[in-house]
Structure formats: C-alpha cells, structure tokens
Amino acid sequence: MPRLAVYALVVCLLAVAAAVVSFVEGSTLIGVVWILLAGLSSNMTWYYVRRARATGPDTPATD
C-alpha cells in the first residue's frame, strides 16, 4: 500500500473517532464536519490505492 494511502487511511480513522466523540458530547455540527472529512480522506485512500495498482509494481529509483 502506498505511503500516501496509509496516511489518508489514518486521517480517515481519526476523523471517524473524532466524529463519534463529537456526537456523544452533543456537538452535532462539529460531528458532521468530521464525517465530511472522513469521507474526503476515504476517497483519497481509494484514489491512491487505485493509482498504485494502475501504475504497476513499485520500481526502485535510479540515480
């Protein structure tokens, strides 16, 4: 899995956790914002994974 996809997945998971905390504390508006951020980062994760699959296996960098 590409590094950017892993970072986006971590952001997605943290945003979902923050949304749960916001909803539990009664802050609906902030919870909705966290859900939107989770959706955005989820889409970024899929984009980076699909882009890596389309380009093929990683090749070592040459000087």
mmCIF file as Biopython writes it, N, C-alpha, C and O atoms, coordinates in Angstrom:
data_model
#
loop_
_atom_site.group_PDB
_atom_site.id
_atom_site.type_symbol
_atom_site.label_atom_id
_atom_site.label_alt_id
_atom_site.label_comp_id
_atom_site.label_asym_id
_atom_site.label_entity_id
_atom_site.label_seq_id
_atom_site.pdbx_PDB_ins_code
_atom_site.Cartn_x
_atom_site.Cartn_y
_atom_site.Cartn_z
_atom_site.occupancy
_atom_site.B_iso_or_equiv
_atom_site.auth_seq_id
_atom_site.auth_asym_id
_atom_site.pdbx_PDB_model_num
ATOM 1   N N  . MET A ? 1  ? 0.853   -1.174 0.000   1.0 0.0 1  A 1 
ATOM 2   C CA . MET A ? 1  ? 0.000   0.000  0.000   1.0 0.0 1  A 1 
ATOM 3   C C  . MET A ? 1  ? 0.898   1.236  0.000   1.0 0.0 1  A 1 
ATOM 4   O O  . MET A ? 1  ? 1.837   1.322  0.792   1.0 0.0 1  A 1 
ATOM 5   N N  . PRO A ? 2  ? 0.615   2.180  -0.875  1.0 0.0 2  A 1 
ATOM 6   C CA . PRO A ? 2  ? 1.442   3.390  -0.947  1.0 0.0 2  A 1 
ATOM 7   C C  . PRO A ? 2  ? 1.380   4.204  0.349   1.0 0.0 2  A 1 
ATOM 8   O O  . PRO A ? 2  ? 0.403   4.157  1.096   1.0 0.0 2  A 1 
ATOM 9   N N  . ARG A ? 3  ? 2.436   4.932  0.577   1.0 0.0 3  A 1 
ATOM 10  C CA . ARG A ? 3  ? 2.551   5.704  1.813   1.0 0.0 3  A 1 
ATOM 11  C C  . ARG A ? 3  ? 1.433   6.736  1.953   1.0 0.0 3  A 1 
ATOM 12  O O  . ARG A ? 3  ? 0.874   6.895  3.038   1.0 0.0 3  A 1 
ATOM 13  N N  . LEU A ? 4  ? 1.102   7.439  0.868   1.0 0.0 4  A 1 
ATOM 14  C CA . LEU A ? 4  ? 0.036   8.441  0.946   1.0 0.0 4  A 1 
ATOM 15  C C  . LEU A ? 4  ? -1.316  7.805  1.246   1.0 0.0 4  A 1 
ATOM 16  O O  . LEU A ? 4  ? -2.149  8.406  1.926   1.0 0.0 4  A 1 
ATOM 17  N N  . ALA A ? 5  ? -1.537  6.604  0.748   1.0 0.0 5  A 1 
ATOM 18  C CA . ALA A ? 5  ? -2.786  5.905  1.050   1.0 0.0 5  A 1 
ATOM 19  C C  . ALA A ? 5  ? -2.860  5.546  2.530   1.0 0.0 5  A 1 
ATOM 20  O O  . ALA A ? 5  ? -3.929  5.631  3.135   1.0 0.0 5  A 1 
ATOM 21  N N  . VAL A ? 6  ? -1.747  5.151  3.109   1.0 0.0 6  A 1 
ATOM 22  C CA . VAL A ? 6  ? -1.723  4.828  4.537   1.0 0.0 6  A 1 
ATOM 23  C C  . VAL A ? 6  ? -2.000  6.085  5.363   1.0 0.0 6  A 1 
ATOM 24  O O  . VAL A ? 6  ? -2.765  6.045  6.326   1.0 0.0 6  A 1 
ATOM 25  N N  . TYR A ? 7  ? -1.376  7.193  4.983   1.0 0.0 7  A 1 
ATOM 26  C CA . TYR A ? 7  ? -1.615  8.445  5.708   1.0 0.0 7  A 1 
ATOM 27  C C  . TYR A ? 7  ? -3.087  8.867  5.616   1.0 0.0 7  A 1 
ATOM 28  O O  . TYR A ? 7  ? -3.679  9.290  6.609   1.0 0.0 7  A 1 
ATOM 29  N N  . ALA A ? 8  ? -3.665  8.750  4.429   1.0 0.0 8  A 1 
ATOM 30  C CA . ALA A ? 8  ? -5.073  9.116  4.260   1.0 0.0 8  A 1 
ATOM 31  C C  . ALA A ? 8  ? -5.980  8.190  5.058   1.0 0.0 8  A 1 
ATOM 32  O O  . ALA A ? 8  ? -6.996  8.632  5.595   1.0 0.0 8  A 1 
ATOM 33  N N  . LEU A ? 9  ? -5.624  6.907  5.145   1.0 0.0 9  A 1 
ATOM 34  C CA . LEU A ? 9  ? -6.415  5.972  5.935   1.0 0.0 9  A 1 
ATOM 35  C C  . LEU A ? 9  ? -6.349  6.310  7.422   1.0 0.0 9  A 1 
ATOM 36  O O  . LEU A ? 9  ? -7.353  6.214  8.127   1.0 0.0 9  A 1 
ATOM 37  N N  . VAL A ? 10 ? -5.178  6.704  7.896   1.0 0.0 10 A 1 
ATOM 38  C CA . VAL A ? 10 ? -5.030  7.100  9.303   1.0 0.0 10 A 1 
ATOM 39  C C  . VAL A ? 10 ? -5.870  8.337  9.590   1.0 0.0 10 A 1 
ATOM 40  O O  . VAL A ? 10 ? -6.530  8.414  10.626  1.0 0.0 10 A 1 
ATOM 41  N N  . VAL A ? 11 ? -5.850  9.299  8.682   1.0 0.0 11 A 1 
ATOM 42  C CA . VAL A ? 11 ? -6.669  10.505 8.857   1.0 0.0 11 A 1 
ATOM 43  C C  . VAL A ? 11 ? -8.150  10.144 8.875   1.0 0.0 11 A 1 
ATOM 44  O O  . VAL A ? 11 ? -8.920  10.699 9.659   1.0 0.0 11 A 1 
ATOM 45  N N  . CYS A ? 12 ? -8.544  9.220  8.017   1.0 0.0 12 A 1 
ATOM 46  C CA . CYS A ? 12 ? -9.943  8.777  7.974   1.0 0.0 12 A 1 
ATOM 47  C C  . CYS A ? 12 ? -10.358 8.159  9.309   1.0 0.0 12 A 1 
ATOM 48  O O  . CYS A ? 12 ? -11.411 8.492  9.852   1.0 0.0 12 A 1 
ATOM 49  N N  . LEU A ? 13 ? -9.535  7.269  9.827   1.0 0.0 13 A 1 
ATOM 50  C CA . LEU A ? 13 ? -9.867  6.617  11.099  1.0 0.0 13 A 1 
ATOM 51  C C  . LEU A ? 13 ? -9.919  7.610  12.253  1.0 0.0 13 A 1 
ATOM 52  O O  . LEU A ? 13 ? -10.795 7.520  13.112  1.0 0.0 13 A 1 
ATOM 53  N N  . LEU A ? 14 ? -8.995  8.545  12.275  1.0 0.0 14 A 1 
ATOM 54  C CA . LEU A ? 14 ? -9.003  9.562  13.329  1.0 0.0 14 A 1 
ATOM 55  C C  . LEU A ? 14 ? -10.220 10.484 13.207  1.0 0.0 14 A 1 
ATOM 56  O O  . LEU A ? 14 ? -10.791 10.896 14.217  1.0 0.0 14 A 1 
ATOM 57  N N  . ALA A ? 15 ? -10.612 10.805 11.980  1.0 0.0 15 A 1 
ATOM 58  C CA . ALA A ? 15 ? -11.782 11.654 11.781  1.0 0.0 15 A 1 
ATOM 59  C C  . ALA A ? 15 ? -13.060 10.934 12.224  1.0 0.0 15 A 1 
ATOM 60  O O  . ALA A ? 15 ? -13.957 11.561 12.786  1.0 0.0 15 A 1 
ATOM 61  N N  . VAL A ? 16 ? -13.148 9.642  11.979  1.0 0.0 16 A 1 
ATOM 62  C CA . VAL A ? 16 ? -14.319 8.885  12.433  1.0 0.0 16 A 1 
ATOM 63  C C  . VAL A ? 16 ? -14.362 8.860  13.964  1.0 0.0 16 A 1 
ATOM 64  O O  . VAL A ? 16 ? -15.425 9.024  14.561  1.0 0.0 16 A 1 
ATOM 65  N N  . ALA A ? 17 ? -13.212 8.655  14.588  1.0 0.0 17 A 1 
ATOM 66  C CA . ALA A ? 17 ? -13.168 8.658  16.053  1.0 0.0 17 A 1 
ATOM 67  C C  . ALA A ? 17 ? -13.567 10.029 16.605  1.0 0.0 17 A 1 
ATOM 68  O O  . ALA A ? 17 ? -14.300 10.116 17.590  1.0 0.0 17 A 1 
ATOM 69  N N  . ALA A ? 18 ? -13.086 11.092 15.971  1.0 0.0 18 A 1 
ATOM 70  C CA . ALA A ? 18 ? -13.449 12.432 16.415  1.0 0.0 18 A 1 
ATOM 71  C C  . ALA A ? 18 ? -14.936 12.706 16.208  1.0 0.0 18 A 1 
ATOM 72  O O  . ALA A ? 18 ? -15.560 13.387 17.022  1.0 0.0 18 A 1 
ATOM 73  N N  . ALA A ? 19 ? -15.505 12.182 15.124  1.0 0.0 19 A 1 
ATOM 74  C CA . ALA A ? 19 ? -16.941 12.359 14.888  1.0 0.0 19 A 1 
ATOM 75  C C  . ALA A ? 19 ? -17.757 11.647 15.948  1.0 0.0 19 A 1 
ATOM 76  O O  . ALA A ? 19 ? -18.758 12.184 16.423  1.0 0.0 19 A 1 
ATOM 77  N N  . VAL A ? 20 ? -17.345 10.451 16.326  1.0 0.0 20 A 1 
ATOM 78  C CA . VAL A ? 20 ? -18.064 9.718  17.373  1.0 0.0 20 A 1 
ATOM 79  C C  . VAL A ? 20 ? -18.020 10.496 18.679  1.0 0.0 20 A 1 
ATOM 80  O O  . VAL A ? 20 ? -19.036 10.629 19.362  1.0 0.0 20 A 1 
ATOM 81  N N  . VAL A ? 21 ? -16.854 11.005 19.025  1.0 0.0 21 A 1 
ATOM 82  C CA . VAL A ? 21 ? -16.723 11.779 20.266  1.0 0.0 21 A 1 
ATOM 83  C C  . VAL A ? 21 ? -17.594 13.029 20.196  1.0 0.0 21 A 1 
ATOM 84  O O  . VAL A ? 21 ? -18.254 13.382 21.173  1.0 0.0 21 A 1 
ATOM 85  N N  . SER A ? 22 ? -17.597 13.691 19.058  1.0 0.0 22 A 1 
ATOM 86  C CA . SER A ? 22 ? -18.406 14.911 18.920  1.0 0.0 22 A 1 
ATOM 87  C C  . SER A ? 22 ? -19.894 14.620 19.073  1.0 0.0 22 A 1 
ATOM 88  O O  . SER A ? 22 ? -20.610 15.356 19.753  1.0 0.0 22 A 1 
ATOM 89  N N  . PHE A ? 23 ? -20.357 13.545 18.438  1.0 0.0 23 A 1 
ATOM 90  C CA . PHE A ? 23 ? -21.775 13.205 18.549  1.0 0.0 23 A 1 
ATOM 91  C C  . PHE A ? 23 ? -22.139 12.795 19.968  1.0 0.0 23 A 1 
ATOM 92  O O  . PHE A ? 23 ? -23.222 13.132 20.447  1.0 0.0 23 A 1 
ATOM 93  N N  . VAL A ? 24 ? -21.259 12.076 20.643  1.0 0.0 24 A 1 
ATOM 94  C CA . VAL A ? 24 ? -21.533 11.655 22.022  1.0 0.0 24 A 1 
ATOM 95  C C  . VAL A ? 24 ? -21.627 12.863 22.943  1.0 0.0 24 A 1 
ATOM 96  O O  . VAL A ? 24 ? -22.456 12.892 23.853  1.0 0.0 24 A 1 
ATOM 97  N N  . GLU A ? 25 ? -20.779 13.856 22.709  1.0 0.0 25 A 1 
ATOM 98  C CA . GLU A ? 25 ? -20.797 15.055 23.542  1.0 0.0 25 A 1 
ATOM 99  C C  . GLU A ? 25 ? -21.916 16.019 23.167  1.0 0.0 25 A 1 
ATOM 100 O O  . GLU A ? 25 ? -22.122 17.023 23.848  1.0 0.0 25 A 1 
ATOM 101 N N  . GLY A ? 26 ? -22.640 15.723 22.091  1.0 0.0 26 A 1 
ATOM 102 C CA . GLY A ? 26 ? -23.776 16.551 21.728  1.0 0.0 26 A 1 
ATOM 103 C C  . GLY A ? 26 ? -23.482 17.654 20.738  1.0 0.0 26 A 1 
ATOM 104 O O  . GLY A ? 26 ? -24.340 18.502 20.496  1.0 0.0 26 A 1 
ATOM 105 N N  . SER A ? 27 ? -22.303 17.669 20.161  1.0 0.0 27 A 1 
ATOM 106 C CA . SER A ? 27 ? -21.947 18.699 19.192  1.0 0.0 27 A 1 
ATOM 107 C C  . SER A ? 27 ? -22.188 18.164 17.785  1.0 0.0 27 A 1 
ATOM 108 O O  . SER A ? 27 ? -21.276 17.639 17.146  1.0 0.0 27 A 1 
ATOM 109 N N  . THR A ? 28 ? -23.416 18.301 17.311  1.0 0.0 28 A 1 
ATOM 110 C CA . THR A ? 28 ? -23.816 17.715 16.037  1.0 0.0 28 A 1 
ATOM 111 C C  . THR A ? 28 ? -23.116 18.375 14.852  1.0 0.0 28 A 1 
ATOM 112 O O  . THR A ? 28 ? -22.678 17.684 13.933  1.0 0.0 28 A 1 
ATOM 113 N N  . LEU A ? 29 ? -23.008 19.681 14.861  1.0 0.0 29 A 1 
ATOM 114 C CA . LEU A ? 29 ? -22.410 20.390 13.723  1.0 0.0 29 A 1 
ATOM 115 C C  . LEU A ? 29 ? -20.950 19.994 13.530  1.0 0.0 29 A 1 
ATOM 116 O O  . LEU A ? 29 ? -20.516 19.733 12.408  1.0 0.0 29 A 1 
ATOM 117 N N  . ILE A ? 30 ? -20.206 19.952 14.608  1.0 0.0 30 A 1 
ATOM 118 C CA . ILE A ? 30 ? -18.796 19.552 14.512  1.0 0.0 30 A 1 
ATOM 119 C C  . ILE A ? 30 ? -18.695 18.088 14.093  1.0 0.0 30 A 1 
ATOM 120 O O  . ILE A ? 30 ? -17.787 17.721 13.346  1.0 0.0 30 A 1 
ATOM 121 N N  . GLY A ? 31 ? -19.604 17.260 14.558  1.0 0.0 31 A 1 
ATOM 122 C CA . GLY A ? 31 ? -19.619 15.852 14.157  1.0 0.0 31 A 1 
ATOM 123 C C  . GLY A ? 31 ? -19.834 15.691 12.664  1.0 0.0 31 A 1 
ATOM 124 O O  . GLY A ? 31 ? -19.211 14.837 12.035  1.0 0.0 31 A 1 
ATOM 125 N N  . VAL A ? 32 ? -20.704 16.498 12.096  1.0 0.0 32 A 1 
ATOM 126 C CA . VAL A ? 32 ? -20.948 16.447 10.659  1.0 0.0 32 A 1 
ATOM 127 C C  . VAL A ? 32 ? -19.695 16.865 9.887   1.0 0.0 32 A 1 
ATOM 128 O O  . VAL A ? 32 ? -19.373 16.281 8.853   1.0 0.0 32 A 1 
ATOM 129 N N  . VAL A ? 33 ? -19.005 17.860 10.386  1.0 0.0 33 A 1 
ATOM 130 C CA . VAL A ? 33 ? -17.751 18.283 9.740   1.0 0.0 33 A 1 
ATOM 131 C C  . VAL A ? 33 ? -16.737 17.150 9.770   1.0 0.0 33 A 1 
ATOM 132 O O  . VAL A ? 33 ? -16.058 16.911 8.771   1.0 0.0 33 A 1 
ATOM 133 N N  . TRP A ? 34 ? -16.618 16.453 10.884  1.0 0.0 34 A 1 
ATOM 134 C CA . TRP A ? 34 ? -15.688 15.323 10.979  1.0 0.0 34 A 1 
ATOM 135 C C  . TRP A ? 34 ? -16.091 14.202 10.022  1.0 0.0 34 A 1 
ATOM 136 O O  . TRP A ? 34 ? -15.227 13.559 9.427   1.0 0.0 34 A 1 
ATOM 137 N N  . ILE A ? 35 ? -17.394 13.961 9.870   1.0 0.0 35 A 1 
ATOM 138 C CA . ILE A ? 35 ? -17.861 12.935 8.933   1.0 0.0 35 A 1 
ATOM 139 C C  . ILE A ? 35 ? -17.496 13.316 7.500   1.0 0.0 35 A 1 
ATOM 140 O O  . ILE A ? 35 ? -17.086 12.459 6.716   1.0 0.0 35 A 1 
ATOM 141 N N  . LEU A ? 36 ? -17.641 14.590 7.153   1.0 0.0 36 A 1 
ATOM 142 C CA . LEU A ? 36 ? -17.257 15.033 5.815   1.0 0.0 36 A 1 
ATOM 143 C C  . LEU A ? 36 ? -15.760 14.868 5.581   1.0 0.0 36 A 1 
ATOM 144 O O  . LEU A ? 36 ? -15.340 14.473 4.493   1.0 0.0 36 A 1 
ATOM 145 N N  . LEU A ? 37 ? -14.958 15.166 6.590   1.0 0.0 37 A 1 
ATOM 146 C CA . LEU A ? 37 ? -13.515 14.969 6.473   1.0 0.0 37 A 1 
ATOM 147 C C  . LEU A ? 37 ? -13.165 13.495 6.338   1.0 0.0 37 A 1 
ATOM 148 O O  . LEU A ? 37 ? -12.251 13.138 5.595   1.0 0.0 37 A 1 
ATOM 149 N N  . ALA A ? 38 ? -13.883 12.640 7.048   1.0 0.0 38 A 1 
ATOM 150 C CA . ALA A ? 38 ? -13.654 11.199 6.927   1.0 0.0 38 A 1 
ATOM 151 C C  . ALA A ? 38 ? -13.994 10.718 5.523   1.0 0.0 38 A 1 
ATOM 152 O O  . ALA A ? 38 ? -13.278 9.887  4.966   1.0 0.0 38 A 1 
ATOM 153 N N  . GLY A ? 39 ? -15.060 11.221 4.954   1.0 0.0 39 A 1 
ATOM 154 C CA . GLY A ? 39 ? -15.418 10.844 3.590   1.0 0.0 39 A 1 
ATOM 155 C C  . GLY A ? 39 ? -14.386 11.294 2.575   1.0 0.0 39 A 1 
ATOM 156 O O  . GLY A ? 39 ? -14.050 10.547 1.655   1.0 0.0 39 A 1 
ATOM 157 N N  . LEU A ? 40 ? -13.883 12.500 2.733   1.0 0.0 40 A 1 
ATOM 158 C CA . LEU A ? 40 ? -12.856 13.008 1.840   1.0 0.0 40 A 1 
ATOM 159 C C  . LEU A ? 40 ? -11.583 12.173 1.922   1.0 0.0 40 A 1 
ATOM 160 O O  . LEU A ? 40 ? -11.017 11.798 0.895   1.0 0.0 40 A 1 
ATOM 161 N N  . SER A ? 41 ? -11.139 11.887 3.127   1.0 0.0 41 A 1 
ATOM 162 C CA . SER A ? 41 ? -9.909  11.117 3.277   1.0 0.0 41 A 1 
ATOM 163 C C  . SER A ? 41 ? -10.096 9.668  2.831   1.0 0.0 41 A 1 
ATOM 164 O O  . SER A ? 41 ? -9.147  9.042  2.359   1.0 0.0 41 A 1 
ATOM 165 N N  . SER A ? 42 ? -11.304 9.132  2.976   1.0 0.0 42 A 1 
ATOM 166 C CA . SER A ? 42 ? -11.585 7.792  2.464   1.0 0.0 42 A 1 
ATOM 167 C C  . SER A ? 42 ? -11.457 7.758  0.945   1.0 0.0 42 A 1 
ATOM 168 O O  . SER A ? 42 ? -10.875 6.829  0.385   1.0 0.0 42 A 1 
ATOM 169 N N  . ASN A ? 43 ? -12.001 8.769  0.285   1.0 0.0 43 A 1 
ATOM 170 C CA . ASN A ? 43 ? -11.872 8.850  -1.170  1.0 0.0 43 A 1 
ATOM 171 C C  . ASN A ? 43 ? -10.419 9.008  -1.591  1.0 0.0 43 A 1 
ATOM 172 O O  . ASN A ? 43 ? -10.003 8.443  -2.602  1.0 0.0 43 A 1 
ATOM 173 N N  . MET A ? 44 ? -9.644  9.767  -0.830  1.0 0.0 44 A 1 
ATOM 174 C CA . MET A ? 44 ? -8.223  9.918  -1.141  1.0 0.0 44 A 1 
ATOM 175 C C  . MET A ? 44 ? -7.491  8.585  -1.002  1.0 0.0 44 A 1 
ATOM 176 O O  . MET A ? 44 ? -6.608  8.270  -1.800  1.0 0.0 44 A 1 
ATOM 177 N N  . THR A ? 45 ? -7.864  7.799  0.021   1.0 0.0 45 A 1 
ATOM 178 C CA . THR A ? 45 ? -7.244  6.493  0.207   1.0 0.0 45 A 1 
ATOM 179 C C  . THR A ? 45 ? -7.496  5.617  -1.004  1.0 0.0 45 A 1 
ATOM 180 O O  . THR A ? 45 ? -6.562  5.021  -1.539  1.0 0.0 45 A 1 
ATOM 181 N N  . TRP A ? 46 ? -8.747  5.529  -1.446  1.0 0.0 46 A 1 
ATOM 182 C CA . TRP A ? 46 ? -9.075  4.713  -2.613  1.0 0.0 46 A 1 
ATOM 183 C C  . TRP A ? 46 ? -8.361  5.210  -3.857  1.0 0.0 46 A 1 
ATOM 184 O O  . TRP A ? 46 ? -7.906  4.410  -4.674  1.0 0.0 46 A 1 
ATOM 185 N N  . TYR A ? 47 ? -8.259  6.531  -4.008  1.0 0.0 47 A 1 
ATOM 186 C CA . TYR A ? 47 ? -7.581  7.090  -5.179  1.0 0.0 47 A 1 
ATOM 187 C C  . TYR A ? 47 ? -6.117  6.658  -5.227  1.0 0.0 47 A 1 
ATOM 188 O O  . TYR A ? 47 ? -5.633  6.219  -6.270  1.0 0.0 47 A 1 
ATOM 189 N N  . TYR A ? 48 ? -5.417  6.782  -4.110  1.0 0.0 48 A 1 
ATOM 190 C CA . TYR A ? 48 ? -4.007  6.428  -4.094  1.0 0.0 48 A 1 
ATOM 191 C C  . TYR A ? 48 ? -3.787  4.930  -4.272  1.0 0.0 48 A 1 
ATOM 192 O O  . TYR A ? 48 ? -2.814  4.522  -4.907  1.0 0.0 48 A 1 
ATOM 193 N N  . VAL A ? 49 ? -4.680  4.102  -3.720  1.0 0.0 49 A 1 
ATOM 194 C CA . VAL A ? 49 ? -4.557  2.649  -3.893  1.0 0.0 49 A 1 
ATOM 195 C C  . VAL A ? 49 ? -4.786  2.279  -5.352  1.0 0.0 49 A 1 
ATOM 196 O O  . VAL A ? 49 ? -4.025  1.494  -5.918  1.0 0.0 49 A 1 
ATOM 197 N N  . ARG A ? 50 ? -5.818  2.831  -5.961  1.0 0.0 50 A 1 
ATOM 198 C CA . ARG A ? 50 ? -6.109  2.509  -7.363  1.0 0.0 50 A 1 
ATOM 199 C C  . ARG A ? 50 ? -5.027  3.029  -8.290  1.0 0.0 50 A 1 
ATOM 200 O O  . ARG A ? 50 ? -4.680  2.376  -9.274  1.0 0.0 50 A 1 
ATOM 201 N N  . ARG A ? 51 ? -4.495  4.202  -7.981  1.0 0.0 51 A 1 
ATOM 202 C CA . ARG A ? 51 ? -3.426  4.747  -8.820  1.0 0.0 51 A 1 
ATOM 203 C C  . ARG A ? 51 ? -2.183  3.872  -8.744  1.0 0.0 51 A 1 
ATOM 204 O O  . ARG A ? 51 ? -1.504  3.668  -9.750  1.0 0.0 51 A 1 
ATOM 205 N N  . ALA A ? 52 ? -1.882  3.356  -7.557  1.0 0.0 52 A 1 
ATOM 206 C CA . ALA A ? 52 ? -0.720  2.481  -7.407  1.0 0.0 52 A 1 
ATOM 207 C C  . ALA A ? 52 ? -0.930  1.168  -8.151  1.0 0.0 52 A 1 
ATOM 208 O O  . ALA A ? 52 ? 0.008   0.639  -8.747  1.0 0.0 52 A 1 
ATOM 209 N N  . ARG A ? 53 ? -2.146  0.639  -8.123  1.0 0.0 53 A 1 
ATOM 210 C CA . ARG A ? 53 ? -2.423  -0.604 -8.854  1.0 0.0 53 A 1 
ATOM 211 C C  . ARG A ? 53 ? -2.335  -0.394 -10.359 1.0 0.0 53 A 1 
ATOM 212 O O  . ARG A ? 53 ? -1.892  -1.282 -11.087 1.0 0.0 53 A 1 
ATOM 213 N N  . ALA A ? 54 ? -2.754  0.773  -10.828 1.0 0.0 54 A 1 
ATOM 214 C CA . ALA A ? 54 ? -2.753  1.043  -12.266 1.0 0.0 54 A 1 
ATOM 215 C C  . ALA A ? 54 ? -1.337  1.217  -12.804 1.0 0.0 54 A 1 
ATOM 216 O O  . ALA A ? 54 ? -1.062  0.857  -13.948 1.0 0.0 54 A 1 
ATOM 217 N N  . THR A ? 55 ? -0.440  1.763  -11.991 1.0 0.0 55 A 1 
ATOM 218 C CA . THR A ? 55 ? 0.924   2.000  -12.465 1.0 0.0 55 A 1 
ATOM 219 C C  . THR A ? 55 ? 1.788   0.754  -12.365 1.0 0.0 55 A 1 
ATOM 220 O O  . THR A ? 55 ? 2.889   0.719  -12.914 1.0 0.0 55 A 1 
ATOM 221 N N  . GLY A ? 56 ? 1.309   -0.255 -11.681 1.0 0.0 56 A 1 
ATOM 222 C CA . GLY A ? 56 ? 2.075   -1.498 -11.570 1.0 0.0 56 A 1 
ATOM 223 C C  . GLY A ? 56 ? 2.919   -1.540 -10.321 1.0 0.0 56 A 1 
ATOM 224 O O  . GLY A ? 56 ? 2.811   -0.666 -9.461  1.0 0.0 56 A 1 
ATOM 225 N N  . PRO A ? 57 ? 3.762   -2.555 -10.216 1.0 0.0 57 A 1 
ATOM 226 C CA . PRO A ? 57 ? 4.579   -2.690 -9.014  1.0 0.0 57 A 1 
ATOM 227 C C  . PRO A ? 57 ? 5.612   -1.563 -8.910  1.0 0.0 57 A 1 
ATOM 228 O O  . PRO A ? 57 ? 6.038   -0.977 -9.905  1.0 0.0 57 A 1 
ATOM 229 N N  . ASP A ? 58 ? 5.988   -1.293 -7.675  1.0 0.0 58 A 1 
ATOM 230 C CA . ASP A ? 58 ? 6.978   -0.256 -7.432  1.0 0.0 58 A 1 
ATOM 231 C C  . ASP A ? 58 ? 8.319   -0.678 -8.025  1.0 0.0 58 A 1 
ATOM 232 O O  . ASP A ? 58 ? 8.741   -1.828 -7.904  1.0 0.0 58 A 1 
ATOM 233 N N  . THR A ? 59 ? 8.959   0.263  -8.653  1.0 0.0 59 A 1 
ATOM 234 C CA . THR A ? 59 ? 10.294  0.002  -9.196  1.0 0.0 59 A 1 
ATOM 235 C C  . THR A ? 59 ? 11.289  0.815  -8.400  1.0 0.0 59 A 1 
ATOM 236 O O  . THR A ? 59 ? 10.975  1.931  -7.985  1.0 0.0 59 A 1 
ATOM 237 N N  . PRO A ? 60 ? 12.482  0.289  -8.175  1.0 0.0 60 A 1 
ATOM 238 C CA . PRO A ? 60 ? 13.465  1.056  -7.416  1.0 0.0 60 A 1 
ATOM 239 C C  . PRO A ? 60 ? 13.916  2.292  -8.202  1.0 0.0 60 A 1 
ATOM 240 O O  . PRO A ? 60 ? 14.024  2.271  -9.428  1.0 0.0 60 A 1 
ATOM 241 N N  . ALA A ? 61 ? 14.166  3.335  -7.474  1.0 0.0 61 A 1 
ATOM 242 C CA . ALA A ? 61 ? 14.603  4.580  -8.086  1.0 0.0 61 A 1 
ATOM 243 C C  . ALA A ? 61 ? 16.043  4.439  -8.554  1.0 0.0 61 A 1 
ATOM 244 O O  . ALA A ? 61 ? 16.867  3.803  -7.896  1.0 0.0 61 A 1 
ATOM 245 N N  . THR A ? 62 ? 16.332  5.041  -9.702  1.0 0.0 62 A 1 
ATOM 246 C CA . THR A ? 62 ? 17.700  5.019  -10.218 1.0 0.0 62 A 1 
ATOM 247 C C  . THR A ? 62 ? 18.263  6.414  -10.169 1.0 0.0 62 A 1 
ATOM 248 O O  . THR A ? 62 ? 17.532  7.402  -10.236 1.0 0.0 62 A 1 
ATOM 249 N N  . ASP A ? 63 ? 19.568  6.483  -10.051 1.0 0.0 63 A 1 
ATOM 250 C CA . ASP A ? 63 ? 20.229  7.798  -9.969  1.0 0.0 63 A 1 
ATOM 251 C C  . ASP A ? 63 ? 20.478  8.378  -11.328 1.0 0.0 63 A 1 
ATOM 252 O O  . ASP A ? 63 ? 21.024  9.475  -11.440 1.0 0.0 63 A 1 
#
